[in-house]
Each structure stands twice: as structure tokens, then as C-alpha cells.
């Protein structure tokens, strides 16, 4: 039987040194908003783009988080699973 992999609906980057998340305007924030404005959380569709951004920014320690369909990203970076 072949294993089916789920693709993440959002991938985002966290700086491990201070716990801040990268936003669309290039700034790091601990509490983020969501939407289409500049201060919102920067998300990607694939982890490779987040890894490339972390290397370009010169981060020493970072975490890439994945959010899948039905999950919610909170403003502090935690991911809550859907309660069915």
C-alpha cells in the first residue's frame, strides 16, 4: 500500500533565539496578524523557500513550522489541530 503524503497549506519561519516570526515586511514579530497587509505572517507553500530565507537572513538557529488543512495558526505561532 502506498503512503499518501499531505501537502502543507502554510509553512512559516521562527527565529529560535527570540521566538519571533518573520512577517511580509521583513520584520520579526512575537505576535503576528494574518491577512494581506505588510505586517502579516510570511508564509510559503514549501519548506525549501523558508529554509532559503533563513539562510539569506543569516539565522543561526531557526524552526520551520507546517500547518495543514483544518489547522489554525495562532498569533503566537502555535498550531491548533481541528476538533472534530
MIZA-415512 format. One record per atom (N, C-alpha, C): residue in three letters; chain; atom name; z, x, y. Coordinates in steps of 0.1 Angstrom, whole numbers. Atoms other than C-alpha are relative to their C-alpha. Layout:
! MIZA-415512
NODE   res   chain   atom       z       x       y
NODE   ala       A     CA       Z       X       Y
...
This chain:
! MIZA-415512
NODE   res   chain   atom       z       x       y
NODE   unk       A      N       0       8     -12
NODE   unk       A     CA       0       0       0
NODE   unk       A      C       0       9      12
NODE   unk       A      N       2      -8     -12
NODE   unk       A     CA     -10      14      34
NODE   unk       A      C      10      -5      10
NODE   unk       A      N     -10       3     -10
NODE   unk       A     CA      17      16      61
NODE   unk       A      C      -7      -3      13
NODE   unk       A      N       6       3     -12
NODE   unk       A     CA       7      -1      93
NODE   unk       A      C      10       4      12
NODE   unk       A      N      -8      -5     -11
NODE   unk       A     CA      19      16     125
NODE   unk       A      C      -2      -9      12
NODE   unk       A      N       0       8     -12
NODE   unk       A     CA      28      -4     155
NODE   unk       A      C      -2       9      12
NODE   unk       A      N       2      -8     -12
NODE   unk       A     CA      15      10     188
NODE   unk       A      C      10      -5      11
NODE   unk       A      N     -10       4     -11
NODE   unk       A     CA      40      11     217
NODE   unk       A      C      -7      -7      11
NODE   unk       A      N       5       7     -11
NODE   unk       A     CA      34     -12     246
NODE   unk       A      C       3       8      13
NODE   unk       A      N      -4      -8     -11
NODE   unk       A     CA      51      12     270
NODE   unk       A      C       7      13      -4
NODE   unk       A      N      -7     -13       2
NODE   unk       A     CA      61      49     270
NODE   unk       A      C       4       5      13
NODE   unk       A      N      -4      -5     -13
NODE   unk       A     CA      82      64     297
NODE   unk       A      C       9      12      -2
NODE   unk       A      N      -6     -13       0
NODE   unk       A     CA      99      97     306
NODE   unk       A      C      13       0       6
NODE   unk       A      N     -14      -1      -5
NODE   unk       A     CA     136     105     311
NODE   unk       A      C       3      15       1
NODE   unk       A      N      -5     -14      -2
NODE   unk       A     CA     149     138     325
NODE   unk       A      C      14       1      -6
NODE   unk       A      N     -13      -1       6
NODE   unk       A     CA     178     148     303
NODE   unk       A      C      11       7       8
NODE   unk       A      N     -10      -7      -8
NODE   unk       A     CA     195     169     329
NODE   unk       A      C       8      -9       9
NODE   unk       A      N      -7       9      -9
NODE   unk       A     CA     204     140     352
NODE   unk       A      C      -2     -15      -5
NODE   unk       A      N       2      13       5
NODE   unk       A     CA     193     109     332
NODE   unk       A      C     -10      -9       9
NODE   unk       A      N       9       7      -9
NODE   unk       A     CA     167      99     359
NODE   unk       A      C     -13      -3      -7
NODE   unk       A      N      13       4       5
NODE   unk       A     CA     134      82     351
NODE   unk       A      C     -11       2      10
NODE   unk       A      N      11      -3      -9
NODE   unk       A     CA     100      91     366
NODE   unk       A      C      -6     -13       4
NODE   unk       A      N       6      12      -6
NODE   unk       A     CA      86      65     389
NODE   unk       A      C     -15       3       5
NODE   unk       A      N      14      -1      -4
NODE   unk       A     CA      50      58     401
NODE   unk       A      C      -2       9      12
NODE   unk       A      N       2      -8     -12
NODE   unk       A     CA      56      76     434
NODE   unk       A      C       4      15      -2
NODE   unk       A      N      -3     -13       3
NODE   unk       A     CA      66     108     417
NODE   unk       A      C      15       4       1
NODE   unk       A      N     -15      -3      -1
NODE   unk       A     CA     104     105     424
NODE   unk       A      C       7      -4     -12
NODE   unk       A      N      -9       3      11
NODE   unk       A     CA     132     104     399
NODE   unk       A      C      11      -9       4
NODE   unk       A      N     -10      10      -3
NODE   unk       A     CA     155      74     399
NODE   unk       A      C       8      -4     -12
NODE   unk       A      N      -9       5      10
NODE   unk       A     CA     185      63     379
NODE   unk       A      C      -1     -15      -3
NODE   unk       A      N       2      15       1
NODE   unk       A     CA     180      26     385
NODE   unk       A      C     -14      -3       4
NODE   unk       A      N      14       2      -3
NODE   unk       A     CA     143      16     384
NODE   unk       A      C      -3     -15       1
NODE   unk       A      N       5      13      -1
NODE   unk       A     CA     124     -15     392
NODE   unk       A      C     -13      -1      -8
NODE   unk       A      N      12       2       8
NODE   unk       A     CA      94     -30     375
NODE   unk       A      C     -10      -8       8
NODE   unk       A      N      11       7      -7
NODE   unk       A     CA      60     -42     388
NODE   unk       A      C     -11      10       3
NODE   unk       A      N      12      -8      -4
NODE   unk       A     CA      31     -27     407
NODE   unk       A      C       2       8      12
NODE   unk       A      N      -3      -8     -12
NODE   unk       A     CA      48     -11     437
NODE   unk       A      C       3      15      -3
NODE   unk       A      N      -1     -15       2
NODE   unk       A     CA      52      27     442
NODE   unk       A      C      13       4      -7
NODE   unk       A      N     -13      -4       5
NODE   unk       A     CA      89      28     433
NODE   unk       A      C       3      -5     -14
NODE   unk       A      N      -3       6      14
NODE   unk       A     CA      85      12     398
NODE   unk       A      C      -1      11     -10
NODE   unk       A      N       0      -9      11
NODE   unk       A     CA      89      29     365
NODE   unk       A      C     -14       4      -4
NODE   unk       A      N      13      -5       4
NODE   unk       A     CA      59      51     355
NODE   unk       A      C      -1      -2     -15
NODE   unk       A      N       2       2      15
NODE   unk       A     CA      47      40     320
NODE   unk       A      C     -14       5      -4
NODE   unk       A      N      13      -4       6
NODE   unk       A     CA      19      53     298
NODE   unk       A      C      -1      -8     -13
NODE   unk       A      N       3       6      12
NODE   unk       A     CA       3      39     267
NODE   unk       A      C       2       9     -12
NODE   unk       A      N      -1     -10      11
NODE   unk       A     CA       5      71     246
NODE   unk       A      C      10      11       4
NODE   unk       A      N     -10     -11      -2
NODE   unk       A     CA      32      98     243
NODE   unk       A      C      -5      13       5
NODE   unk       A      N       6     -12      -4
NODE   unk       A     CA       8     126     249
NODE   unk       A      C      -1       1      15
NODE   unk       A      N       1       0     -15
NODE   unk       A     CA       4     116     286
NODE   unk       A      C      14       3       6
NODE   unk       A      N     -14      -3      -5
NODE   unk       A     CA      42     116     291
NODE   unk       A      C       4      14      -2
NODE   unk       A      N      -3     -14       3
NODE   unk       A     CA      45     150     274
NODE   unk       A      C      -7       9      10
NODE   unk       A      N       7      -8     -10
NODE   unk       A     CA      18     164     297
NODE   unk       A      C       6      -1      14
NODE   unk       A      N      -6       2     -13
NODE   unk       A     CA      35     150     328
NODE   unk       A      C      13       8       0
NODE   unk       A      N     -12      -8       0
NODE   unk       A     CA      68     166     317
NODE   unk       A      C      -3      15       1
NODE   unk       A      N       3     -15      -1
NODE   unk       A     CA      52     200     313
NODE   unk       A      C      -5       3      14
NODE   unk       A      N       5      -2     -13
NODE   unk       A     CA      33     197     346
NODE   unk       A      C      12       0      10
NODE   unk       A      N     -11       1     -10
NODE   unk       A     CA      66     188     364
NODE   unk       A      C      10      12      -3
NODE   unk       A      N      -9     -12       3
NODE   unk       A     CA      83     219     348
NODE   unk       A      C      14      -4      -6
NODE   unk       A      N     -12       4       5
NODE   unk       A     CA     110     200     330
NODE   unk       A      C       4       9     -12
NODE   unk       A      N      -5      -8      11
NODE   unk       A     CA     132     220     306
NODE   unk       A      C       4      -9     -12
NODE   unk       A      N      -5      10      10
NODE   unk       A     CA     147     190     287
NODE   unk       A      C      -4     -14       4
NODE   unk       A      N       4      13      -4
NODE   unk       A     CA     132     156     286
NODE   unk       A      C       0      -9     -13
NODE   unk       A      N       1      10      11
NODE   unk       A     CA     131     124     264
NODE   unk       A      C     -11      -9       3
NODE   unk       A      N      10      10      -1
NODE   unk       A     CA     102     102     258
NODE   unk       A      C       5     -12      -8
NODE   unk       A      N      -5      12       7
NODE   unk       A     CA     112      66     250
NODE   unk       A      C     -12      -9      -2
NODE   unk       A      N      11       9       4
NODE   unk       A     CA      90      40     234
NODE   unk       A      C       5     -15       0
NODE   unk       A      N      -3      14       0
NODE   unk       A     CA      91       2     240
NODE   unk       A      C     -12      -7      -7
NODE   unk       A      N      10       8       8
NODE   unk       A     CA      73     -21     215
NODE   unk       A      C      -1     -14       5
NODE   unk       A      N       2      14      -4
NODE   unk       A     CA      61     -57     219
NODE   unk       A      C      13      -7      -4
NODE   unk       A      N     -12       7       3
NODE   unk       A     CA      91     -80     221
NODE   unk       A      C      12       7       5
NODE   unk       A      N     -12      -7      -5
NODE   unk       A     CA     115     -54     235
NODE   unk       A      C       0       0      15
NODE   unk       A      N      -2       1     -14
NODE   unk       A     CA     128     -53     270
NODE   unk       A      C       6      14       5
NODE   unk       A      N      -5     -13      -6
NODE   unk       A     CA     133     -21     292
NODE   unk       A      C      10      -5      11
NODE   unk       A      N      -9       3     -10
NODE   unk       A     CA     164     -24     313
NODE   unk       A      C      -1      10      11
NODE   unk       A      N       1      -9     -12
NODE   unk       A     CA     168      -8     348
NODE   unk       A      C       6      13      -2
NODE   unk       A      N      -7     -13       2
NODE   unk       A     CA     190      20     334
NODE   unk       A      C      -7       8     -11
NODE   unk       A      N       8      -7      10
NODE   unk       A     CA     164      30     307
NODE   unk       A      C       3      -4     -14
NODE   unk       A      N      -3       4      14
NODE   unk       A     CA     180      13     277
NODE   unk       A      C     -11     -10      -4
NODE   unk       A      N      10       9       6
NODE   unk       A     CA     157      -7     254
NODE   unk       A      C       8     -10      -8
NODE   unk       A      N      -6      11       8
NODE   unk       A     CA     169     -41     241
NODE   unk       A      C     -10      -6     -10
NODE   unk       A      N       9       7      10
NODE   unk       A     CA     154     -55     209
NODE   unk       A      C       1     -15       2
NODE   unk       A      N       1      14      -1
NODE   unk       A     CA     143     -91     209
NODE   unk       A      C      10      -7     -10
NODE   unk       A      N      -9       7       9
NODE   unk       A     CA     168    -115     194
NODE   unk       A      C      -6     -13      -4
NODE   unk       A      N       6      12       6
NODE   unk       A     CA     151    -140     172
NODE   unk       A      C       9      -7      -9
